[in-house]
């Protein structure tokens, strides 16, 4: 069975600095905020490196941000499906 696109999209929420900075629109699938990448102030890295490559949402402070360069739609409907799958384990077909 193929995974729904909004579950595959989750992989774009880590180590995503290049993807986010090249995007025009970014979205957070935790708080469902949609925003341009230039308002992101915090980036977080792996615990064992000093490199910060993962965008942190400026609204809810979570590392659950994807950008439109990922190829996925950045809208509330899509982000909400990601939220349900990633944080509530509920798959909406
Ligand atoms: Zn957020």
PDB file of the backbone (N, CA, C, O) and the ligand in Angstrom, with CONECT records:
HET     ZN  A 101       1
ATOM      1  N   UNK A   1       0.837  -1.199   0.000  1.00  0.00           N
ATOM      2  CA  UNK A   1       0.000   0.000   0.000  1.00  0.00           C
ATOM      3  C   UNK A   1       0.874   1.251   0.000  1.00  0.00           C
ATOM      4  O   UNK A   1       1.833   1.353   0.764  1.00  0.00           O
ATOM      5  N   UNK A   2       0.532   2.187  -0.857  1.00  0.00           N
ATOM      6  CA  UNK A   2       1.292   3.431  -0.878  1.00  0.00           C
ATOM      7  C   UNK A   2       0.900   4.323   0.294  1.00  0.00           C
ATOM      8  O   UNK A   2      -0.268   4.413   0.672  1.00  0.00           O
ATOM      9  N   UNK A   3       1.903   4.974   0.850  1.00  0.00           N
ATOM     10  CA  UNK A   3       1.612   5.937   1.911  1.00  0.00           C
ATOM     11  C   UNK A   3       0.979   7.176   1.292  1.00  0.00           C
ATOM     12  O   UNK A   3       1.383   7.596   0.207  1.00  0.00           O
ATOM     13  N   UNK A   4      -0.002   7.766   1.958  1.00  0.00           N
ATOM     14  CA  UNK A   4      -0.539   9.030   1.453  1.00  0.00           C
ATOM     15  C   UNK A   4       0.557  10.090   1.365  1.00  0.00           C
ATOM     16  O   UNK A   4       1.528  10.070   2.121  1.00  0.00           O
ATOM     17  N   UNK A   5       0.375  11.013   0.423  1.00  0.00           N
ATOM     18  CA  UNK A   5       1.378  12.058   0.203  1.00  0.00           C
ATOM     19  C   UNK A   5       1.658  12.856   1.470  1.00  0.00           C
ATOM     20  O   UNK A   5       2.795  13.255   1.718  1.00  0.00           O
ATOM     21  N   UNK A   6       0.622  13.088   2.270  1.00  0.00           N
ATOM     22  CA  UNK A   6       0.836  13.949   3.433  1.00  0.00           C
ATOM     23  C   UNK A   6       1.615  13.256   4.534  1.00  0.00           C
ATOM     24  O   UNK A   6       2.067  13.901   5.481  1.00  0.00           O
ATOM     25  N   UNK A   7       1.774  11.933   4.414  1.00  0.00           N
ATOM     26  CA  UNK A   7       2.656  11.250   5.370  1.00  0.00           C
ATOM     27  C   UNK A   7       4.092  11.292   4.851  1.00  0.00           C
ATOM     28  O   UNK A   7       5.035  11.497   5.616  1.00  0.00           O
ATOM     29  N   UNK A   8       4.245  11.094   3.535  1.00  0.00           N
ATOM     30  CA  UNK A   8       5.592  11.204   2.945  1.00  0.00           C
ATOM     31  C   UNK A   8       6.154  12.609   3.133  1.00  0.00           C
ATOM     32  O   UNK A   8       7.362  12.786   3.295  1.00  0.00           O
ATOM     33  N   UNK A   9       5.279  13.598   3.110  1.00  0.00           N
ATOM     34  CA  UNK A   9       5.719  14.989   3.219  1.00  0.00           C
ATOM     35  C   UNK A   9       6.423  15.273   4.543  1.00  0.00           C
ATOM     36  O   UNK A   9       7.178  16.238   4.658  1.00  0.00           O
ATOM     37  N   UNK A  10       6.171  14.428   5.538  1.00  0.00           N
ATOM     38  CA  UNK A  10       6.771  14.665   6.850  1.00  0.00           C
ATOM     39  C   UNK A  10       8.300  14.656   6.792  1.00  0.00           C
ATOM     40  O   UNK A  10       8.960  15.335   7.579  1.00  0.00           O
ATOM     41  N   UNK A  11       8.863  13.876   5.849  1.00  0.00           N
ATOM     42  CA  UNK A  11      10.324  13.803   5.771  1.00  0.00           C
ATOM     43  C   UNK A  11      10.934  15.147   5.377  1.00  0.00           C
ATOM     44  O   UNK A  11      12.128  15.370   5.576  1.00  0.00           O
ATOM     45  N   UNK A  12      10.113  16.046   4.815  1.00  0.00           N
ATOM     46  CA  UNK A  12      10.629  17.358   4.424  1.00  0.00           C
ATOM     47  C   UNK A  12      10.684  18.343   5.585  1.00  0.00           C
ATOM     48  O   UNK A  12      11.068  19.499   5.405  1.00  0.00           O
ATOM     49  N   UNK A  13      10.302  17.890   6.772  1.00  0.00           N
ATOM     50  CA  UNK A  13      10.296  18.802   7.913  1.00  0.00           C
ATOM     51  C   UNK A  13      11.585  18.745   8.713  1.00  0.00           C
ATOM     52  O   UNK A  13      11.710  19.430   9.729  1.00  0.00           O
ATOM     53  N   UNK A  14      12.556  17.931   8.269  1.00  0.00           N
ATOM     54  CA  UNK A  14      13.847  17.949   8.958  1.00  0.00           C
ATOM     55  C   UNK A  14      14.978  18.132   7.949  1.00  0.00           C
ATOM     56  O   UNK A  14      14.839  17.798   6.773  1.00  0.00           O
ATOM     57  N   UNK A  15      16.087  18.663   8.425  1.00  0.00           N
ATOM     58  CA  UNK A  15      17.228  18.995   7.548  1.00  0.00           C
ATOM     59  C   UNK A  15      16.752  19.714   6.291  1.00  0.00           C
ATOM     60  O   UNK A  15      17.089  19.328   5.172  1.00  0.00           O
ATOM     61  N   UNK A  16      15.979  20.745   6.491  1.00  0.00           N
ATOM     62  CA  UNK A  16      15.272  21.345   5.363  1.00  0.00           C
ATOM     63  C   UNK A  16      15.652  22.803   5.089  1.00  0.00           C
ATOM     64  O   UNK A  16      14.903  23.526   4.432  1.00  0.00           O
ATOM     65  N   UNK A  17      16.797  23.230   5.585  1.00  0.00           N
ATOM     66  CA  UNK A  17      17.134  24.651   5.445  1.00  0.00           C
ATOM     67  C   UNK A  17      17.091  25.124   3.986  1.00  0.00           C
ATOM     68  O   UNK A  17      16.471  26.145   3.688  1.00  0.00           O
ATOM     69  N   UNK A  18      17.748  24.384   3.070  1.00  0.00           N
ATOM     70  CA  UNK A  18      17.778  24.805   1.666  1.00  0.00           C
ATOM     71  C   UNK A  18      16.374  24.854   1.074  1.00  0.00           C
ATOM     72  O   UNK A  18      15.984  25.815   0.411  1.00  0.00           O
ATOM     73  N   UNK A  19      15.634  23.786   1.338  1.00  0.00           N
ATOM     74  CA  UNK A  19      14.265  23.692   0.805  1.00  0.00           C
ATOM     75  C   UNK A  19      13.409  24.861   1.313  1.00  0.00           C
ATOM     76  O   UNK A  19      12.683  25.489   0.543  1.00  0.00           O
ATOM     77  N   UNK A  20      13.503  25.138   2.593  1.00  0.00           N
ATOM     78  CA  UNK A  20      12.673  26.204   3.184  1.00  0.00           C
ATOM     79  C   UNK A  20      13.074  27.563   2.612  1.00  0.00           C
ATOM     80  O   UNK A  20      12.214  28.364   2.245  1.00  0.00           O
ATOM     81  N   UNK A  21      14.372  27.819   2.539  1.00  0.00           N
ATOM     82  CA  UNK A  21      14.815  29.143   2.090  1.00  0.00           C
ATOM     83  C   UNK A  21      14.518  29.373   0.617  1.00  0.00           C
ATOM     84  O   UNK A  21      14.426  30.522   0.183  1.00  0.00           O
ATOM     85  N   UNK A  22      14.367  28.303  -0.167  1.00  0.00           N
ATOM     86  CA  UNK A  22      14.029  28.466  -1.583  1.00  0.00           C
ATOM     87  C   UNK A  22      12.526  28.558  -1.804  1.00  0.00           C
ATOM     88  O   UNK A  22      12.077  28.878  -2.905  1.00  0.00           O
ATOM     89  N   UNK A  23      11.759  28.285  -0.782  1.00  0.00           N
ATOM     90  CA  UNK A  23      10.299  28.296  -0.921  1.00  0.00           C
ATOM     91  C   UNK A  23       9.754  29.712  -0.791  1.00  0.00           C
ATOM     92  O   UNK A  23      10.367  30.579  -0.168  1.00  0.00           O
ATOM     93  N   UNK A  24       8.582  29.926  -1.398  1.00  0.00           N
ATOM     94  CA  UNK A  24       7.912  31.211  -1.224  1.00  0.00           C
ATOM     95  C   UNK A  24       6.933  31.141  -0.064  1.00  0.00           C
ATOM     96  O   UNK A  24       6.701  32.126   0.636  1.00  0.00           O
ATOM     97  N   UNK A  25       6.366  29.957   0.123  1.00  0.00           N
ATOM     98  CA  UNK A  25       5.391  29.736   1.177  1.00  0.00           C
ATOM     99  C   UNK A  25       5.834  28.560   2.018  1.00  0.00           C
ATOM    100  O   UNK A  25       6.266  27.531   1.497  1.00  0.00           O
ATOM    101  N   UNK A  26       5.722  28.722   3.328  1.00  0.00           N
ATOM    102  CA  UNK A  26       5.999  27.610   4.217  1.00  0.00           C
ATOM    103  C   UNK A  26       4.772  27.390   5.088  1.00  0.00           C
ATOM    104  O   UNK A  26       3.968  28.298   5.298  1.00  0.00           O
ATOM    105  N   UNK A  27       4.645  26.181   5.585  1.00  0.00           N
ATOM    106  CA  UNK A  27       3.524  25.908   6.469  1.00  0.00           C
ATOM    107  C   UNK A  27       3.956  25.026   7.611  1.00  0.00           C
ATOM    108  O   UNK A  27       4.864  24.206   7.475  1.00  0.00           O
ATOM    109  N   UNK A  28       3.291  25.203   8.749  1.00  0.00           N
ATOM    110  CA  UNK A  28       3.567  24.379   9.925  1.00  0.00           C
ATOM    111  C   UNK A  28       2.414  23.409  10.088  1.00  0.00           C
ATOM    112  O   UNK A  28       1.254  23.817  10.160  1.00  0.00           O
ATOM    113  N   UNK A  29       2.735  22.115  10.147  1.00  0.00           N
ATOM    114  CA  UNK A  29       1.642  21.147  10.274  1.00  0.00           C
ATOM    115  C   UNK A  29       1.325  20.834  11.728  1.00  0.00           C
ATOM    116  O   UNK A  29       0.612  19.875  12.023  1.00  0.00           O
ATOM    117  N   UNK A  30       1.862  21.652  12.641  1.00  0.00           N
ATOM    118  CA  UNK A  30       1.388  21.545  14.027  1.00  0.00           C
ATOM    119  C   UNK A  30       0.337  22.615  14.325  1.00  0.00           C
ATOM    120  O   UNK A  30      -0.773  22.305  14.757  1.00  0.00           O
ATOM    121  N   UNK A  31       0.706  23.890  14.086  1.00  0.00           N
ATOM    122  CA  UNK A  31      -0.257  24.966  14.389  1.00  0.00           C
ATOM    123  C   UNK A  31      -0.982  25.461  13.137  1.00  0.00           C
ATOM    124  O   UNK A  31      -1.850  26.330  13.223  1.00  0.00           O
ATOM    125  N   UNK A  32      -0.622  24.902  11.962  1.00  0.00           N
ATOM    126  CA  UNK A  32      -1.282  25.197  10.684  1.00  0.00           C
ATOM    127  C   UNK A  32      -1.053  26.626  10.196  1.00  0.00           C
ATOM    128  O   UNK A  32      -1.805  27.127   9.360  1.00  0.00           O
ATOM    129  N   UNK A  33      -0.021  27.278  10.714  1.00  0.00           N
ATOM    130  CA  UNK A  33       0.317  28.614  10.229  1.00  0.00           C
ATOM    131  C   UNK A  33       0.967  28.518   8.851  1.00  0.00           C
ATOM    132  O   UNK A  33       1.699  27.571   8.563  1.00  0.00           O
ATOM    133  N   UNK A  34       0.688  29.513   8.002  1.00  0.00           N
ATOM    134  CA  UNK A  34       1.324  29.608   6.684  1.00  0.00           C
ATOM    135  C   UNK A  34       2.045  30.946   6.634  1.00  0.00           C
ATOM    136  O   UNK A  34       1.464  31.982   6.955  1.00  0.00           O
ATOM    137  N   UNK A  35       3.324  30.924   6.227  1.00  0.00           N
ATOM    138  CA  UNK A  35       4.132  32.134   6.352  1.00  0.00           C
ATOM    139  C   UNK A  35       5.292  32.089   5.366  1.00  0.00           C
ATOM    140  O   UNK A  35       5.654  31.014   4.888  1.00  0.00           O
ATOM    141  N   UNK A  36       5.881  33.248   5.055  1.00  0.00           N
ATOM    142  CA  UNK A  36       7.067  33.262   4.189  1.00  0.00           C
ATOM    143  C   UNK A  36       8.301  32.827   5.002  1.00  0.00           C
ATOM    144  O   UNK A  36       8.347  33.032   6.215  1.00  0.00           O
ATOM    145  N   UNK A  37       9.287  32.233   4.338  1.00  0.00           N
ATOM    146  CA  UNK A  37      10.431  31.696   5.081  1.00  0.00           C
ATOM    147  C   UNK A  37      11.255  32.756   5.807  1.00  0.00           C
ATOM    148  O   UNK A  37      11.957  32.438   6.767  1.00  0.00           O
ATOM    149  N   UNK A  38      11.180  34.014   5.361  1.00  0.00           N
ATOM    150  CA  UNK A  38      12.072  35.001   5.985  1.00  0.00           C
ATOM    151  C   UNK A  38      11.634  35.410   7.395  1.00  0.00           C
ATOM    152  O   UNK A  38      12.333  36.189   8.043  1.00  0.00           O
ATOM    153  N   UNK A  39      10.513  34.915   7.877  1.00  0.00           N
ATOM    154  CA  UNK A  39      10.190  35.216   9.276  1.00  0.00           C
ATOM    155  C   UNK A  39      10.643  34.106  10.230  1.00  0.00           C
ATOM    156  O   UNK A  39      10.458  34.205  11.443  1.00  0.00           O
ATOM    157  N   UNK A  40      11.243  33.044   9.664  1.00  0.00           N
ATOM    158  CA  UNK A  40      11.783  31.990  10.536  1.00  0.00           C
ATOM    159  C   UNK A  40      13.078  32.483  11.171  1.00  0.00           C
ATOM    160  O   UNK A  40      14.013  32.875  10.474  1.00  0.00           O
ATOM    161  N   UNK A  41      13.121  32.460  12.473  1.00  0.00           N
ATOM    162  CA  UNK A  41      14.312  32.952  13.168  1.00  0.00           C
ATOM    163  C   UNK A  41      15.127  31.832  13.788  1.00  0.00           C
ATOM    164  O   UNK A  41      16.330  31.971  14.007  1.00  0.00           O
ATOM    165  N   UNK A  42      14.458  30.719  14.070  1.00  0.00           N
ATOM    166  CA  UNK A  42      15.154  29.644  14.775  1.00  0.00           C
ATOM    167  C   UNK A  42      15.323  28.428  13.887  1.00  0.00           C
ATOM    168  O   UNK A  42      14.406  28.023  13.172  1.00  0.00           O
ATOM    169  N   UNK A  43      16.501  27.862  13.947  1.00  0.00           N
ATOM    170  CA  UNK A  43      16.806  26.609  13.250  1.00  0.00           C
ATOM    171  C   UNK A  43      17.383  25.678  14.279  1.00  0.00           C
ATOM    172  O   UNK A  43      18.107  26.105  15.179  1.00  0.00           O
ATOM    173  N   UNK A  44      17.065  24.404  14.152  1.00  0.00           N
ATOM    174  CA  UNK A  44      17.570  23.492  15.161  1.00  0.00           C
ATOM    175  C   UNK A  44      18.368  22.385  14.513  1.00  0.00           C
ATOM    176  O   UNK A  44      18.069  21.947  13.402  1.00  0.00           O
ATOM    177  N   UNK A  45      19.389  21.940  15.225  1.00  0.00           N
ATOM    178  CA  UNK A  45      20.270  20.925  14.675  1.00  0.00           C
ATOM    179  C   UNK A  45      20.131  19.602  15.384  1.00  0.00           C
ATOM    180  O   UNK A  45      19.342  19.453  16.317  1.00  0.00           O
ATOM    181  N   UNK A  46      20.910  18.648  14.927  1.00  0.00           N
ATOM    182  CA  UNK A  46      20.975  17.379  15.640  1.00  0.00           C
ATOM    183  C   UNK A  46      21.645  17.616  16.989  1.00  0.00           C
ATOM    184  O   UNK A  46      22.407  18.567  17.156  1.00  0.00           O
ATOM    185  N   UNK A  47      21.355  16.750  17.936  1.00  0.00           N
ATOM    186  CA  UNK A  47      21.928  16.925  19.267  1.00  0.00           C
ATOM    187  C   UNK A  47      23.448  16.852  19.238  1.00  0.00           C
ATOM    188  O   UNK A  47      24.117  17.521  20.026  1.00  0.00           O
ATOM    189  N   UNK A  48      24.002  16.038  18.330  1.00  0.00           N
ATOM    190  CA  UNK A  48      25.445  15.846  18.351  1.00  0.00           C
ATOM    191  C   UNK A  48      26.173  16.664  17.287  1.00  0.00           C
ATOM    192  O   UNK A  48      27.307  16.345  16.931  1.00  0.00           O
ATOM    193  N   UNK A  49      25.537  17.701  16.781  1.00  0.00           N
ATOM    194  CA  UNK A  49      26.258  18.593  15.875  1.00  0.00           C
ATOM    195  C   UNK A  49      25.837  20.021  16.179  1.00  0.00           C
ATOM    196  O   UNK A  49      24.806  20.261  16.807  1.00  0.00           O
ATOM    197  N   UNK A  50      26.645  20.953  15.728  1.00  0.00           N
ATOM    198  CA  UNK A  50      26.294  22.348  15.959  1.00  0.00           C
ATOM    199  C   UNK A  50      25.598  22.948  14.747  1.00  0.00           C
ATOM    200  O   UNK A  50      25.311  24.145  14.714  1.00  0.00           O
ATOM    201  N   UNK A  51      25.330  22.117  13.761  1.00  0.00           N
ATOM    202  CA  UNK A  51      24.716  22.627  12.541  1.00  0.00           C
ATOM    203  C   UNK A  51      23.204  22.693  12.731  1.00  0.00           C
ATOM    204  O   UNK A  51      22.569  21.714  13.122  1.00  0.00           O
ATOM    205  N   UNK A  52      22.651  23.847  12.451  1.00  0.00           N
ATOM    206  CA  UNK A  52      21.208  24.006  12.588  1.00  0.00           C
ATOM    207  C   UNK A  52      20.578  24.000  11.209  1.00  0.00           C
ATOM    208  O   UNK A  52      20.652  24.991  10.482  1.00  0.00           O
ATOM    209  N   UNK A  53      19.968  22.906  10.853  1.00  0.00           N
ATOM    210  CA  UNK A  53      19.454  22.750   9.498  1.00  0.00           C
ATOM    211  C   UNK A  53      17.952  22.527   9.434  1.00  0.00           C
ATOM    212  O   UNK A  53      17.399  22.324   8.353  1.00  0.00           O
ATOM    213  N   UNK A  54      17.295  22.562  10.572  1.00  0.00           N
ATOM    214  CA  UNK A  54      15.868  22.261  10.589  1.00  0.00           C
ATOM    215  C   UNK A  54      15.077  23.482  11.044  1.00  0.00           C
ATOM    216  O   UNK A  54      15.321  24.026  12.121  1.00  0.00           O
ATOM    217  N   UNK A  55      14.122  23.908  10.209  1.00  0.00           N
ATOM    218  CA  UNK A  55      13.341  25.102  10.520  1.00  0.00           C
ATOM    219  C   UNK A  55      12.455  24.876  11.745  1.00  0.00           C
ATOM    220  O   UNK A  55      11.871  23.806  11.922  1.00  0.00           O
ATOM    221  N   UNK A  56      12.370  25.909  12.584  1.00  0.00           N
ATOM    222  CA  UNK A  56      11.479  25.872  13.743  1.00  0.00           C
ATOM    223  C   UNK A  56      10.365  26.898  13.495  1.00  0.00           C
ATOM    224  O   UNK A  56      10.638  28.043  13.136  1.00  0.00           O
ATOM    225  N   UNK A  57       9.143  26.486  13.684  1.00  0.00           N
ATOM    226  CA  UNK A  57       7.995  27.363  13.426  1.00  0.00           C
ATOM    227  C   UNK A  57       8.033  28.597  14.324  1.00  0.00           C
ATOM    228  O   UNK A  57       8.163  28.478  15.542  1.00  0.00           O
ATOM    229  N   UNK A  58       7.917  29.803  13.712  1.00  0.00           N
ATOM    230  CA  UNK A  58       7.962  31.028  14.516  1.00  0.00           C
ATOM    231  C   UNK A  58       6.711  31.217  15.381  1.00  0.00           C
ATOM    232  O   UNK A  58       6.697  32.077  16.262  1.00  0.00           O
ATOM    233  N   UNK A  59       5.677  30.435  15.143  1.00  0.00           N
ATOM    234  CA  UNK A  59       4.434  30.607  15.901  1.00  0.00           C
ATOM    235  C   UNK A  59       4.303  29.613  17.055  1.00  0.00           C
ATOM    236  O   UNK A  59       3.847  29.982  18.138  1.00  0.00           O
ATOM    237  N   UNK A  60       4.698  28.354  16.835  1.00  0.00           N
ATOM    238  CA  UNK A  60       4.502  27.363  17.904  1.00  0.00           C
ATOM    239  C   UNK A  60       5.811  26.734  18.363  1.00  0.00           C
ATOM    240  O   UNK A  60       5.816  25.899  19.268  1.00  0.00           O
ATOM    241  N   UNK A  61       6.942  27.138  17.732  1.00  0.00           N
ATOM    242  CA  UNK A  61       8.243  26.679  18.218  1.00  0.00           C
ATOM    243  C   UNK A  61       8.498  25.187  18.010  1.00  0.00           C
ATOM    244  O   UNK A  61       9.304  24.590  18.723  1.00  0.00           O
ATOM    245  N   UNK A  62       7.813  24.584  17.037  1.00  0.00           N
ATOM    246  CA  UNK A  62       8.044  23.162  16.770  1.00  0.00           C
ATOM    247  C   UNK A  62       8.739  22.992  15.425  1.00  0.00           C
ATOM    248  O   UNK A  62       8.635  23.845  14.544  1.00  0.00           O
ATOM    249  N   UNK A  63       9.448  21.875  15.284  1.00  0.00           N
ATOM    250  CA  UNK A  63      10.160  21.622  14.031  1.00  0.00           C
ATOM    251  C   UNK A  63       9.252  20.873  13.072  1.00  0.00           C
ATOM    252  O   UNK A  63       9.568  19.766  12.635  1.00  0.00           O
ATOM    253  N   UNK A  64       8.132  21.482  12.751  1.00  0.00           N
ATOM    254  CA  UNK A  64       7.161  20.820  11.858  1.00  0.00           C
ATOM    255  C   UNK A  64       6.793  21.742  10.709  1.00  0.00           C
ATOM    256  O   UNK A  64       5.621  22.005  10.442  1.00  0.00           O
ATOM    257  N   UNK A  65       7.851  22.233  10.024  1.00  0.00           N
ATOM    258  CA  UNK A  65       7.665  23.193   8.940  1.00  0.00           C
ATOM    259  C   UNK A  65       8.053  22.546   7.601  1.00  0.00           C
ATOM    260  O   UNK A  65       9.104  21.913   7.498  1.00  0.00           O
ATOM    261  N   UNK A  66       7.209  22.706   6.587  1.00  0.00           N
ATOM    262  CA  UNK A  66       7.600  22.312   5.226  1.00  0.00           C
ATOM    263  C   UNK A  66       7.403  23.510   4.288  1.00  0.00           C
ATOM    264  O   UNK A  66       6.622  24.417   4.578  1.00  0.00           O
ATOM    265  N   UNK A  67       8.129  23.496   3.151  1.00  0.00           N
ATOM    266  CA  UNK A  67       8.032  24.599   2.202  1.00  0.00           C
ATOM    267  C   UNK A  67       7.467  24.124   0.872  1.00  0.00           C
ATOM    268  O   UNK A  67       7.416  22.923   0.608  1.00  0.00           O
ATOM    269  N   UNK A  68       7.040  25.070   0.029  1.00  0.00           N
ATOM    270  CA  UNK A  68       6.409  24.670  -1.234  1.00  0.00           C
ATOM    271  C   UNK A  68       7.394  24.050  -2.227  1.00  0.00           C
ATOM    272  O   UNK A  68       6.979  23.359  -3.157  1.00  0.00           O
ATOM    273  N   UNK A  69       8.699  24.292  -2.038  1.00  0.00           N
ATOM    274  CA  UNK A  69       9.694  23.662  -2.913  1.00  0.00           C
ATOM    275  C   UNK A  69       9.678  22.132  -2.757  1.00  0.00           C
ATOM    276  O   UNK A  69      10.151  21.417  -3.640  1.00  0.00           O
ATOM    277  N   UNK A  70       9.150  21.644  -1.667  1.00  0.00           N
ATOM    278  CA  UNK A  70       9.029  20.196  -1.460  1.00  0.00           C
ATOM    279  C   UNK A  70       8.109  19.568  -2.503  1.00  0.00           C
ATOM    280  O   UNK A  70       8.140  18.355  -2.711  1.00  0.00           O
ATOM    281  N   UNK A  71       7.286  20.396  -3.163  1.00  0.00           N
ATOM    282  CA  UNK A  71       6.344  19.871  -4.149  1.00  0.00           C
ATOM    283  C   UNK A  71       4.963  19.604  -3.558  1.00  0.00           C
ATOM    284  O   UNK A  71       4.024  19.285  -4.287  1.00  0.00           O
ATOM    285  N   UNK A  72       4.841  19.731  -2.263  1.00  0.00           N
ATOM    286  CA  UNK A  72       3.548  19.483  -1.623  1.00  0.00           C
ATOM    287  C   UNK A  72       2.772  20.783  -1.483  1.00  0.00           C
ATOM    288  O   UNK A  72       3.367  21.853  -1.359  1.00  0.00           O
ATOM    289  N   UNK A  73       1.440  20.696  -1.503  1.00  0.00           N
ATOM    290  CA  UNK A  73       0.639  21.917  -1.384  1.00  0.00           C
ATOM    291  C   UNK A  73       0.722  22.487   0.033  1.00  0.00           C
ATOM    292  O   UNK A  73       0.579  21.767   1.021  1.00  0.00           O
ATOM    293  N   UNK A  74       0.955  23.787   0.102  1.00  0.00           N
ATOM    294  CA  UNK A  74       1.006  24.429   1.422  1.00  0.00           C
ATOM    295  C   UNK A  74      -0.345  25.107   1.636  1.00  0.00           C
ATOM    296  O   UNK A  74      -0.521  26.283   1.315  1.00  0.00           O
ATOM    297  N   UNK A  75      -1.277  24.364   2.173  1.00  0.00           N
ATOM    298  CA  UNK A  75      -2.572  24.947   2.519  1.00  0.00           C
ATOM    299  C   UNK A  75      -3.090  24.245   3.777  1.00  0.00           C
ATOM    300  O   UNK A  75      -2.584  23.199   4.181  1.00  0.00           O
ATOM    301  N   UNK A  76      -4.107  24.849   4.378  1.00  0.00           N
ATOM    302  CA  UNK A  76      -4.564  24.352   5.680  1.00  0.00           C
ATOM    303  C   UNK A  76      -5.078  22.916   5.583  1.00  0.00           C
ATOM    304  O   UNK A  76      -4.849  22.104   6.480  1.00  0.00           O
ATOM    305  N   UNK A  77      -5.772  22.611   4.491  1.00  0.00           N
ATOM    306  CA  UNK A  77      -6.316  21.270   4.350  1.00  0.00           C
ATOM    307  C   UNK A  77      -5.212  20.207   4.393  1.00  0.00           C
ATOM    308  O   UNK A  77      -5.319  19.210   5.107  1.00  0.00           O
ATOM    309  N   UNK A  78      -4.146  20.443   3.608  1.00  0.00           N
ATOM    310  CA  UNK A  78      -3.038  19.489   3.551  1.00  0.00           C
ATOM    311  C   UNK A  78      -2.298  19.430   4.890  1.00  0.00           C
ATOM    312  O   UNK A  78      -1.969  18.350   5.380  1.00  0.00           O
ATOM    313  N   UNK A  79      -2.043  20.602   5.472  1.00  0.00           N
ATOM    314  CA  UNK A  79      -1.319  20.652   6.746  1.00  0.00           C
ATOM    315  C   UNK A  79      -2.119  19.952   7.849  1.00  0.00           C
ATOM    316  O   UNK A  79      -1.546  19.308   8.728  1.00  0.00           O
ATOM    317  N   UNK A  80      -3.432  20.084   7.793  1.00  0.00           N
ATOM    318  CA  UNK A  80      -4.267  19.457   8.810  1.00  0.00           C
ATOM    319  C   UNK A  80      -4.225  17.929   8.704  1.00  0.00           C
ATOM    320  O   UNK A  80      -4.233  17.226   9.715  1.00  0.00           O
ATOM    321  N   UNK A  81      -4.180  17.430   7.471  1.00  0.00           N
ATOM    322  CA  UNK A  81      -4.048  15.980   7.283  1.00  0.00           C
ATOM    323  C   UNK A  81      -2.709  15.498   7.822  1.00  0.00           C
ATOM    324  O   UNK A  81      -2.619  14.433   8.431  1.00  0.00           O
ATOM    325  N   UNK A  82      -1.665  16.298   7.589  1.00  0.00           N
ATOM    326  CA  UNK A  82      -0.353  15.946   8.143  1.00  0.00           C
ATOM    327  C   UNK A  82      -0.411  15.940   9.665  1.00  0.00           C
ATOM    328  O   UNK A  82       0.137  15.045  10.310  1.00  0.00           O
ATOM    329  N   UNK A  83      -1.075  16.938  10.235  1.00  0.00           N
ATOM    330  CA  UNK A  83      -1.183  17.022  11.699  1.00  0.00           C
ATOM    331  C   UNK A  83      -1.858  15.774  12.258  1.00  0.00           C
ATOM    332  O   UNK A  83      -1.364  15.162  13.204  1.00  0.00           O
ATOM    333  N   UNK A  84      -2.989  15.405  11.664  1.00  0.00           N
ATOM    334  CA  UNK A  84      -3.741  14.250  12.169  1.00  0.00           C
ATOM    335  C   UNK A  84      -2.894  12.983  12.095  1.00  0.00           C
ATOM    336  O   UNK A  84      -2.913  12.166  13.015  1.00  0.00           O
ATOM    337  N   UNK A  85      -2.146  12.818  10.991  1.00  0.00           N
ATOM    338  CA  UNK A  85      -1.330  11.616  10.814  1.00  0.00           C
ATOM    339  C   UNK A  85      -0.132  11.605  11.749  1.00  0.00           C
ATOM    340  O   UNK A  85       0.174  10.582  12.361  1.00  0.00           O
ATOM    341  N   UNK A  86       0.555  12.755  11.860  1.00  0.00           N
ATOM    342  CA  UNK A  86       1.820  12.791  12.589  1.00  0.00           C
ATOM    343  C   UNK A  86       1.625  12.930  14.094  1.00  0.00           C
ATOM    344  O   UNK A  86       2.411  12.382  14.867  1.00  0.00           O
ATOM    345  N   UNK A  87       0.605  13.642  14.520  1.00  0.00           N
ATOM    346  CA  UNK A  87       0.457  13.909  15.952  1.00  0.00           C
ATOM    347  C   UNK A  87      -0.720  13.169  16.578  1.00  0.00           C
ATOM    348  O   UNK A  87      -0.780  13.033  17.800  1.00  0.00           O
ATOM    349  N   UNK A  88      -1.660  12.687  15.756  1.00  0.00           N
ATOM    350  CA  UNK A  88      -2.825  11.996  16.317  1.00  0.00           C
ATOM    351  C   UNK A  88      -2.967  10.559  15.800  1.00  0.00           C
ATOM    352  O   UNK A  88      -3.862   9.821  16.211  1.00  0.00           O
ATOM    353  N   UNK A  89      -2.051  10.177  14.880  1.00  0.00           N
ATOM    354  CA  UNK A  89      -2.121   8.825  14.292  1.00  0.00           C
ATOM    355  C   UNK A  89      -3.451   8.531  13.620  1.00  0.00           C
ATOM    356  O   UNK A  89      -3.909   7.389  13.609  1.00  0.00           O
ATOM    357  N   UNK A  90      -4.058   9.546  13.068  1.00  0.00           N
ATOM    358  CA  UNK A  90      -5.320   9.357  12.352  1.00  0.00           C
ATOM    359  C   UNK A  90      -5.077   9.634  10.874  1.00  0.00           C
ATOM    360  O   UNK A  90      -4.645  10.723  10.498  1.00  0.00           O
ATOM    361  N   UNK A  91      -5.360   8.636  10.041  1.00  0.00           N
ATOM    362  CA  UNK A  91      -5.141   8.751   8.602  1.00  0.00           C
ATOM    363  C   UNK A  91      -6.457   9.145   7.933  1.00  0.00           C
ATOM    364  O   UNK A  91      -7.446   8.418   8.018  1.00  0.00           O
ATOM    365  N   UNK A  92      -6.459  10.282   7.281  1.00  0.00           N
ATOM    366  CA  UNK A  92      -7.649  10.716   6.537  1.00  0.00           C
ATOM    367  C   UNK A  92      -7.428  10.385   5.074  1.00  0.00           C
ATOM    368  O   UNK A  92      -6.510  10.917   4.450  1.00  0.00           O
ATOM    369  N   UNK A  93      -8.244   9.526   4.529  1.00  0.00           N
ATOM    370  CA  UNK A  93      -8.078   9.165   3.105  1.00  0.00           C
ATOM    371  C   UNK A  93      -8.724  10.191   2.206  1.00  0.00           C
ATOM    372  O   UNK A  93      -8.685  10.053   0.983  1.00  0.00           O
TER     373      UNK A  93
HETATM  374 ZN    ZN A 101       3.644  26.088  14.130  1.00  0.00          ZN
END
